[in-house]
Structures are given as C-alpha cells and as structure tokens.
Amino acid sequence: MPTTRYHVLAYNISHNSENKIHDDTVAKKFGFTGGLVPGVDIYAYMMHVAVGRWGQAFLEHGTAECRFMKPVYDGDIAEVSGEDTRDETIINVHSKGQHCATGRAALPAAIVAPALDSFATTTTPAMEARPPATPENIPIGAAFSPNPLEVTQQWSDDYLRDIRERDPLFKAEGIIHPGIILRMCNWSLSHSVQLGPWIHVGSKVRNHSIARVGETLGARARVTNNYDHKGHLFVDLDVLVLADNTRPVAHVAHTAIYRPRQVAQAA
C-alpha cells in the first residue's frame, strides 16, 4: 500500500486555554509530562494526508475518524503516516516512540446533510453563567450551541501558521481548515457548561460542504450519551457545524471525557 509521511513540529495552541489540561503545571499533576496539544489540532495534522490525496473533494463530502490514545506535547515531532487502500487512507500519529492517534479517511459519494430543524436551537449562556459540567447538566437529549466564530483572514492565517499547515490549497482558495471546523464541536460543550480539565477522545466526521474564510461558523449539538467508564465521565455529542447559520458544513459524532477520574479523586 502507498504510504504518505508527514512530520509536524507540534505546537500547543491552547496553552492559555480555560481547559487546563493544556497547561503544563496542571497536566503534570495528572501524570503527563506537560500540557497536551489539543486533539482537534492533532486531527488537523491528520487531515493534511486526506486533503493531499483527494483535494477539495474531501472537504466537500469526505469522511474521517480520529481517536486519541497518547498525548502529543508542545515542541515534539508528530509523525503522521497515511497508508492508502483503494477506498480509504489509514492514518496514524506517533510521537517520541508512542502511538498517539489513529484514524481513517475516505471519499464516499455525497449524501444529503441532516435537516437543520432536526436539531433544536438553544441560547448560549454567558460564559460566567454556565452551569457546572455534571451528569445532571449534560443529560441525554440536551441541546447545546457554541458562540459563533467569524473566521477572518487573520484568524485563518494564524491557525494555518500554528498547525504548520504546508498545503497551499487553504490560502489559495480561501478555505477554512477542517481543524477549525472540529473546534466548533469542542466549543459546543465548553461554551455551554463550566468545565475543569477535560479531554477530547475522538470524533467521526462527515463533510458536507466547504466553509470559506469570511464566513461565520456555528453549530447545533445534542447529547446522545453520558456515562461513567473506569471513573471517567464521558459525553457523546451529535453536532451539525454550520456556515452562516444556514449551510451544513460537517456532521460530527464527538466524544470527550468531561471529568477525568483524576479530577474526581482530587475533589
């Protein structure tokens, strides 16, 4: 099978984030060696391989999966490999000898996106008014939405720089990077409830259209599961990411540990 290799000098975009799992001091208390590079940015590294194989068509109707097993740290090399089969590309990420992430990408035929009215609309609370992230406040069926993000040229340029994206397609065509699209799924949770340190575990993505620089991204999300596994509290979200609140860009099944067991043990 043909193999593509792509090396990235990882950068922790979120070191000043509200999510302190990206802070060196807090992450070390959980047994990590430093702040974790966000999963959405590891996904961004992985998508370089998919876009390299299928180009714009992948962003229009491609599919992708990612699952994160081990952290990638700021300043370390993320080694991304893509093994092509006839129908898909298997993507893996290694760093410092550790298998950090795995996933796949494919280019199936386009399908119709879910209808907007199949997702409830909700008012995003003020950041200071968010309720704490508890099972009672993240019930199955709950509707969440993040604050909108206007992706300006500067915002896009800064992001492409920070994830070390080398494919000229994004700047040449004014395309919003898929890593930014997936970030809206994180925000659907973090803009709705008050979280402590938390971890993005994995996602399954179906693209439906290209988002362009200058458009405003939003999302409609619903909780599909909320459960305890080995002391970690997990949440599954079904998220429809939109451009200008009208056009579906991606449909995502998004999973996060919203309360790691280390937080519960320290409480």
Backbone hydrogen bonds in HBPLUS format (Angstrom, degrees):
<---DONOR---> <-ACCEPTOR-->    atom                        ^
c    i                          cat <-CA-CA->   ^        H-A-AA   ^      H-
h    n   atom  resd res      DA  || num        DHA   H-A  angle D-A-AA Bond
n    s   type  num  typ     dist DA aas  dist angle  dist       angle   num
A0084-ASP N   A0002-PRO O   2.84 MM  82  5.41 164.3  1.87 164.2 168.1     1
A0004-THR N   A0082-GLY O   2.74 MM  78  4.91 158.3  1.79 142.7 149.9     2
A0082-GLY N   A0004-THR O   2.78 MM  78  4.91 153.7  1.85 143.6 150.2     3
A0006-TYR N   A0080-VAL O   2.77 MM  74  4.98 156.2  1.83 153.8 157.5     4
A0080-VAL N   A0006-TYR O   2.76 MM  74  4.98 163.8  1.79 161.3 159.3     5
A0008-VAL N   A0078-ALA O   2.94 MM  70  5.09 157.8  1.99 143.2 150.6     6
A0078-ALA N   A0008-VAL O   2.75 MM  70  5.09 167.8  1.77 157.3 160.3     7
A0010-ALA N   A0076-ASP O   2.83 MM  66  5.58 150.3  1.92 167.1 167.2     8
A0075-GLY N   A0010-ALA O   2.85 MM  65  5.35 167.1  1.86 141.3 141.4     9
A0017-SER N   A0014-SER O   2.87 MM   3  4.83 163.1  1.90 114.9 116.1    10
A0022-HIS N   A0019-ASN O   3.21 MM   3  6.28 170.4  2.22 126.1 128.5    11
A0023-ASP N   A0020-LYS O   3.05 MM   3  4.85 163.0  2.08 100.5 104.9    12
A0036-LEU N   A0021-ILE O   3.22 MM  15  6.35 169.5  2.23 139.2 138.9    13
A0027-ALA N   A0023-ASP O   2.89 MM   4  5.91 170.0  1.90 163.8 167.1    14
A0028-LYS N   A0024-ASP O   3.03 MM   4  6.10 152.9  2.11 146.9 153.3    15
A0029-LYS N   A0026-VAL O   2.99 MM   3  5.24 130.5  2.25 103.1 116.5    16
A0030-PHE N   A0027-ALA O   3.00 MM   3  5.23 141.9  2.15 102.4 113.7    17
A0032-PHE N   A0027-ALA O   3.13 MM   5  5.43 154.4  2.20 147.5 139.7    18
A0031-GLY N   A0028-LYS O   3.06 MM   3  5.05 162.9  2.09 105.5 108.9    19
A0037-VAL N   A0072-VAL O   2.93 MM  35  5.66 164.8  1.96 178.1 172.9    20
A0041-ASP N   A0038-PRO O   3.02 MM   3  5.39 137.2  2.21 105.0 116.7    21
A0042-ILE N   A0038-PRO O   3.12 MM   4  6.59 145.5  2.24 145.2 155.5    22
A0043-TYR N   A0039-GLY O   2.85 MM   4  6.13 159.0  1.89 153.9 159.7    23
A0044-ALA N   A0040-VAL O   3.07 MM   4  6.25 140.3  2.24 124.1 134.6    24
A0045-TYR N   A0041-ASP O   3.02 MM   4  6.37 150.7  2.10 141.9 148.1    25
A0046-MET N   A0042-ILE O   3.02 MM   4  6.37 156.5  2.08 148.4 154.9    26
A0047-MET N   A0043-TYR O   2.92 MM   4  6.20 148.2  2.02 151.7 160.2    27
A0048-HIS N   A0045-TYR O   3.22 MM   3  5.56 150.9  2.31 105.0 113.4    28
A0049-VAL N   A0046-MET O   3.15 MM   3  5.85 143.3  2.29 115.5 122.4    29
A0051-VAL N   A0047-MET O   2.91 MM   4  6.05 172.5  1.92 156.7 158.4    30
A0052-GLY N   A0048-HIS O   2.97 MM   4  5.95 144.6  2.10 132.9 143.3    31
A0053-ARG N   A0049-VAL O   3.11 MM   4  6.40 135.8  2.32 139.7 150.1    32
A0053-ARG N   A0050-ALA O   3.14 MM   3  5.25 130.6  2.39  95.8 108.5    33
A0054-TRP N   A0050-ALA O   3.00 MM   4  6.26 169.2  2.02 158.4 160.5    34
A0055-GLY N   A0051-VAL O   2.71 MM   4  4.57 144.6  1.83 127.3 134.1    35
A0058-PHE N   A0055-GLY O   3.09 MM   3  5.85 141.6  2.24 118.8 126.4    36
A0059-LEU N   A0056-GLN O   2.93 MM   3  5.21 119.4  2.31 104.7 119.8    37
A0060-GLU N   A0056-GLN O   3.06 MM   4  6.37 131.7  2.31 146.8 160.9    38
A0060-GLU N   A0057-ALA O   3.13 MM   3  4.98 134.5  2.35  92.5 105.4    39
A0061-HIS N   A0057-ALA O   3.02 MM   4  6.30 156.2  2.08 156.2 159.8    40
A0062-GLY N   A0058-PHE O   2.73 MM   4  4.14 144.3  1.85 128.4 128.7    41
A0207-ASN N   A0062-GLY O   2.85 MM 145  5.39 167.8  1.87 176.3 178.2    42
A0063-THR N   A0106-ALA O   2.97 MM  43  5.30 161.9  2.00 140.0 144.2    43
A0106-ALA N   A0063-THR O   2.98 MM  43  5.30 151.8  2.07 142.2 144.9    44
A0064-ALA N   A0205-VAL O   2.93 MM 141  5.07 155.2  1.99 141.3 145.0    45
A0205-VAL N   A0064-ALA O   2.70 MM 141  5.07 172.8  1.70 160.3 163.0    46
A0065-GLU N   A0104-ARG O   2.86 MM  39  5.30 148.8  1.96 154.1 157.3    47
A0104-ARG N   A0065-GLU O   3.15 MM  39  5.30 143.2  2.29 123.9 131.8    48
A0066-CYS N   A0203-SER O   2.92 MM 137  5.44 152.8  1.99 159.3 161.3    49
A0203-SER N   A0066-CYS O   2.96 MM 137  5.44 149.5  2.06 142.1 150.4    50
A0067-ARG N   A0102-THR O   2.81 MM  35  5.44 141.5  1.96 161.2 171.6    51
A0102-THR N   A0067-ARG O   2.97 MM  35  5.44 156.3  2.03 152.3 160.0    52
A0068-PHE N   A0201-VAL O   2.92 MM 133  5.50 168.8  1.94 165.5 163.5    53
A0069-MET N   A0100-CYS O   2.76 MM  31  5.13 160.2  1.79 141.3 147.1    54
A0070-LYS N   A0100-CYS O   3.19 MM  30  4.20 164.8  2.21 112.8 117.2    55
A0076-ASP N   A0073-TYR O   3.07 MM   3  5.68 162.7  2.10 138.8 139.8    56
A0079-GLU N   A0094-HIS O   2.75 MM  15  5.07 175.0  1.75 167.5 165.8    57
A0094-HIS N   A0079-GLU O   2.95 MM  15  5.07 158.7  2.00 137.1 143.1    58
A0081-SER N   A0092-ASN O   2.90 MM  11  5.38 161.4  1.93 155.2 160.5    59
A0092-ASN N   A0081-SER O   2.96 MM  11  5.38 155.6  2.02 150.1 157.9    60
A0083-GLU N   A0090-ILE O   2.84 MM   7  5.11 159.3  1.88 146.9 151.0    61
A0090-ILE N   A0083-GLU O   2.90 MM   7  5.11 162.4  1.94 145.5 143.2    62
A0085-THR N   A0088-GLU O   2.79 MM   3  5.37 171.1  1.80 178.5 175.3    63
A0089-THR N   A0105-ALA O   2.84 MM  16  5.26 157.4  1.89 152.3 158.1    64
A0105-ALA N   A0089-THR O   2.92 MM  16  5.26 143.5  2.06 142.7 153.9    65
A0091-ILE N   A0103-GLY O   2.88 MM  12  5.06 163.4  1.90 126.6 131.0    66
A0103-GLY N   A0091-ILE O   2.77 MM  12  5.06 131.1  2.01 160.1 160.9    67
A0093-VAL N   A0101-ALA O   2.86 MM   8  4.96 155.6  1.92 145.1 142.0    68
A0100-CYS N   A0093-VAL O   2.77 MM   7  5.50 143.0  1.91 147.7 159.4    69
A0101-ALA N   A0093-VAL O   3.26 MM   8  4.96 155.5  2.32 134.2 134.9    70
A0095-SER N   A0098-GLN O   2.95 MM   3  5.29 150.3  2.04 142.3 151.8    71
A0098-GLN N   A0095-SER O   2.95 MM   3  5.29 165.7  1.97 116.6 121.0    72
A0118-SER N   A0115-ALA O   2.99 MM   3  5.41 161.8  2.03 113.0 118.4    73
A0119-PHE N   A0116-LEU O   3.09 MM   3  5.77 165.7  2.11 119.8 123.5    74
A0129-ALA N   A0126-ALA O   2.77 MM   3  5.12 150.1  1.86 113.0 123.4    75
A0194-GLN N   A0131-PRO O   2.69 MM  63  5.75 166.3  1.71 147.7 152.0    76
A0133-ALA N   A0194-GLN O   2.97 MM  61  5.49 142.5  2.11 153.9 142.1    77
A0137-ASN N   A0134-THR O   2.96 MM   3  5.20 132.2  2.20 104.8 117.9    78
A0138-ILE N   A0134-THR O   3.05 MM   4  6.26 116.5  2.47 147.8 164.8    79
A0138-ILE N   A0135-PRO O   3.40 MM   3  5.15 154.0  2.47  93.5 100.9    80
A0142-ALA N   A0139-PRO O   3.03 MM   3  5.58 163.5  2.06 138.1 139.0    81
A0141-GLY N   A0223-VAL O   2.79 MM  82  5.10 165.9  1.81 137.7 142.6    82
A0223-VAL N   A0142-ALA O   2.93 MM  81  5.36 150.6  2.02 148.0 157.4    83
A0144-PHE N   A0221-ALA O   2.86 MM  77  5.01 161.2  1.89 132.3 138.0    84
A0221-ALA N   A0144-PHE O   2.86 MM  77  5.01 157.4  1.91 166.4 162.3    85
A0149-LEU N   A0217-LEU O   2.90 MM  68  5.08 160.1  1.94 145.0 151.5    86
A0217-LEU N   A0149-LEU O   2.74 MM  68  5.08 160.3  1.78 148.9 143.8    87
A0151-VAL N   A0215-GLU O   3.10 MM  64  6.05 161.0  2.13 161.1 159.8    88
A0214-GLY N   A0151-VAL O   2.72 MM  63  5.46 152.3  1.80 157.4 161.9    89
A0156-SER N   A0152-THR O   2.97 MM   4  6.19 167.1  1.99 154.7 157.7    90
A0157-ASP N   A0153-GLN O   2.86 MM   4  6.02 163.5  1.89 149.6 154.7    91
A0158-ASP N   A0154-GLN O   2.90 MM   4  6.03 163.4  1.93 151.3 155.5    92
A0159-TYR N   A0155-TRP O   3.05 MM   4  6.25 156.7  2.11 145.5 152.1    93
A0160-LEU N   A0156-SER O   2.92 MM   4  6.17 168.4  1.93 158.9 161.3    94
A0161-ARG N   A0157-ASP O   3.00 MM   4  6.19 152.9  2.08 145.3 152.7    95
A0162-ASP N   A0158-ASP O   2.93 MM   4  6.15 158.8  1.98 147.5 153.3    96
A0163-ILE N   A0159-TYR O   2.96 MM   4  6.21 151.2  2.05 156.9 163.3    97
A0165-GLU N   A0160-LEU O   2.99 MM   5  5.24 148.7  2.10 154.0 158.7    98
A0164-ARG N   A0161-ARG O   3.11 MM   3  5.03 153.8  2.18 100.5 108.0    99
A0172-ALA N   A0168-PRO O   2.98 MM   4  5.98 167.8  1.99 164.6 167.8   100
A0173-GLU N   A0169-LEU O   2.93 MM   4  5.85 155.7  1.99 150.0 154.5   101
A0174-GLY N   A0170-PHE O   2.95 MM   4  5.55 112.8  2.42 129.5 142.9   102
A0175-ILE N   A0170-PHE O   2.95 MM   5  4.72 147.7  2.06 132.3 140.6   103
A0213-VAL N   A0174-GLY O   2.85 MM  39  5.31 162.2  1.88 135.0 140.7   104
A0176-ILE N   A0211-ALA O   2.82 MM  35  5.45 179.3  1.82 148.0 148.0   105
A0180-ILE N   A0177-HIS O   2.99 MM   3  5.56 136.6  2.18 114.9 125.1   106
A0181-ILE N   A0177-HIS O   3.38 MM   4  6.82 151.4  2.46 143.2 151.3   107
A0182-LEU N   A0178-PRO O   3.03 MM   4  6.33 161.5  2.07 151.8 154.7   108
A0183-ARG N   A0179-GLY O   3.14 MM   4  6.28 140.5  2.30 133.9 144.4   109
A0184-MET N   A0181-ILE O   3.14 MM   3  5.65 144.1  2.27 108.3 117.2   110
A0185-CYS N   A0182-LEU O   2.94 MM   3  5.44 144.9  2.07 111.4 121.1   111
A0187-TRP N   A0183-ARG O   3.00 MM   4  6.32 161.5  2.04 152.2 157.6   112
A0188-SER N   A0184-MET O   2.97 MM   4  6.12 136.2  2.17 132.9 143.7   113
A0189-LEU N   A0186-ASN O   3.10 MM   3  5.57 134.7  2.31 107.6 118.1   114
A0190-SER N   A0186-ASN O   2.95 MM   4  6.24 172.9  1.95 158.0 157.7   115
A0191-HIS N   A0187-TRP O   2.83 MM   4  5.36 153.5  1.90 142.2 145.2   116
A0192-SER N   A0189-LEU O   3.01 MM   3  5.30 154.9  2.07 109.4 117.4   117
A0193-VAL N   A0189-LEU O   3.13 MM   4  6.35 150.9  2.22 164.2 170.7   118
A0199-ILE N   A0257-ILE O   3.03 MM  58  5.14 161.8  2.06 143.9 149.1   119
A0257-ILE N   A0199-ILE O   2.77 MM  58  5.14 162.1  1.80 159.9 163.0   120
A0201-VAL N   A0255-THR O   2.92 MM  54  5.53 155.4  1.98 136.2 142.6   121
A0202-GLY N   A0255-THR O   3.40 MM  53  5.43 160.1  2.44 136.8 136.1   122
A0255-THR N   A0202-GLY O   2.96 MM  53  5.43 166.5  1.98 170.3 166.1   123
A0204-LYS N   A0253-ALA O   2.86 MM  49  5.06 146.0  1.98 141.1 151.4   124
A0253-ALA N   A0204-LYS O   2.87 MM  49  5.06 158.9  1.91 147.2 153.9   125
A0206-ARG N   A0251-HIS O   2.87 MM  45  5.19 145.5  1.99 145.8 156.8   126
A0251-HIS N   A0206-ARG O   2.89 MM  45  5.19 159.8  1.93 145.1 150.9   127
A0208-HIS N   A0249-VAL O   2.72 MM  41  4.94 164.9  1.74 141.0 136.3   128
A0209-SER N   A0249-VAL O   3.31 MM  40  4.70 147.5  2.42 126.0 119.9   129
A0215-GLU N   A0212-ARG O   2.95 MM   3  5.74 159.9  1.99 144.0 146.9   130
A0244-ASP N   A0216-THR O   2.62 MM  28  4.95 161.7  1.65 154.3 160.6   131
A0218-GLY N   A0242-LEU O   2.98 MM  24  5.15 153.8  2.05 141.9 145.5   132
A0242-LEU N   A0218-GLY O   2.86 MM  24  5.15 166.3  1.88 131.5 136.3   133
A0220-ARG N   A0240-LEU O   2.95 MM  20  5.29 152.3  2.03 141.3 149.9   134
A0240-LEU N   A0220-ARG O   2.86 MM  20  5.29 165.0  1.88 152.3 157.0   135
A0222-ARG N   A0238-ASP O   2.97 MM  16  5.34 144.0  2.10 136.2 147.6   136
A0238-ASP N   A0222-ARG O   2.90 MM  16  5.34 161.9  1.93 156.2 162.3   137
A0224-THR N   A0236-ASP O   2.90 MM  12  5.49 163.6  1.93 142.2 147.5   138
A0236-ASP N   A0225-ASN O   2.94 MM  11  5.01 165.5  1.96 137.7 138.3   139
A0227-TYR N   A0234-PHE O   3.09 MM   7  5.31 149.8  2.18 130.7 140.1   140
A0234-PHE N   A0227-TYR O   2.73 MM   7  5.31 170.1  1.74 170.8 171.3   141
A0229-HIS N   A0232-HIS O   2.87 MM   3  5.27 160.6  1.91 152.6 158.9   142
A0232-HIS N   A0229-HIS O   3.03 MM   3  5.27 162.2  2.06 118.6 119.3   143
A0233-LEU N   A0259-ARG O   3.06 MM  26  5.08 166.1  2.08 135.7 140.1   144
A0258-TYR N   A0233-LEU O   2.85 MM  25  5.88 128.3  2.12 150.0 165.8   145
A0259-ARG N   A0233-LEU O   3.42 MM  26  5.08 154.5  2.49 137.7 136.5   146
A0235-VAL N   A0256-ALA O   2.92 MM  21  5.57 149.2  2.02 159.7 167.5   147
A0256-ALA N   A0235-VAL O   3.07 MM  21  5.57 159.1  2.11 155.9 162.6   148
A0237-LEU N   A0254-HIS O   2.74 MM  17  5.02 163.3  1.77 154.5 160.2   149
A0254-HIS N   A0237-LEU O   2.87 MM  17  5.02 166.3  1.89 149.0 153.5   150
A0239-VAL N   A0252-VAL O   2.80 MM  13  5.05 175.0  1.81 158.4 160.2   151
A0252-VAL N   A0239-VAL O   2.77 MM  13  5.05 168.6  1.79 154.8 158.9   152
A0241-VAL N   A0250-ALA O   2.84 MM   9  5.24 164.4  1.87 163.2 166.3   153
A0249-VAL N   A0241-VAL O   2.77 MM   8  5.54 177.7  1.77 156.4 155.5   154
A0250-ALA N   A0241-VAL O   3.44 MM   9  5.24 158.3  2.49 128.2 131.7   155
A0243-ALA N   A0247-ARG O   2.85 MM   4  5.18 153.2  1.92 143.3 151.8   156
A0246-THR N   A0243-ALA O   3.12 MM   3  6.08 175.6  2.12 128.8 130.1   157
A0247-ARG N   A0243-ALA O   3.17 MM   4  5.18 177.4  2.17 148.8 148.1   158
A0263-VAL N   A0260-PRO O   2.93 MM   3  5.51 137.1  2.12 113.4 124.3   159
A0264-ALA N   A0260-PRO O   3.41 MM   4  6.91 155.2  2.48 147.3 153.6   160
A0265-GLN N   A0261-ARG O   2.83 MM   4  6.09 159.1  1.88 153.9 159.9   161
A0266-ALA N   A0262-GLN O   3.03 MM   4  6.10 138.6  2.21 133.7 143.6   162
A0267-ALA N   A0263-VAL O   3.11 MM   4  6.24 121.0  2.47 138.2 152.7   163
A0267-ALA N   A0264-ALA O   3.20 MM   3  5.17 145.2  2.33  96.9 107.0   164
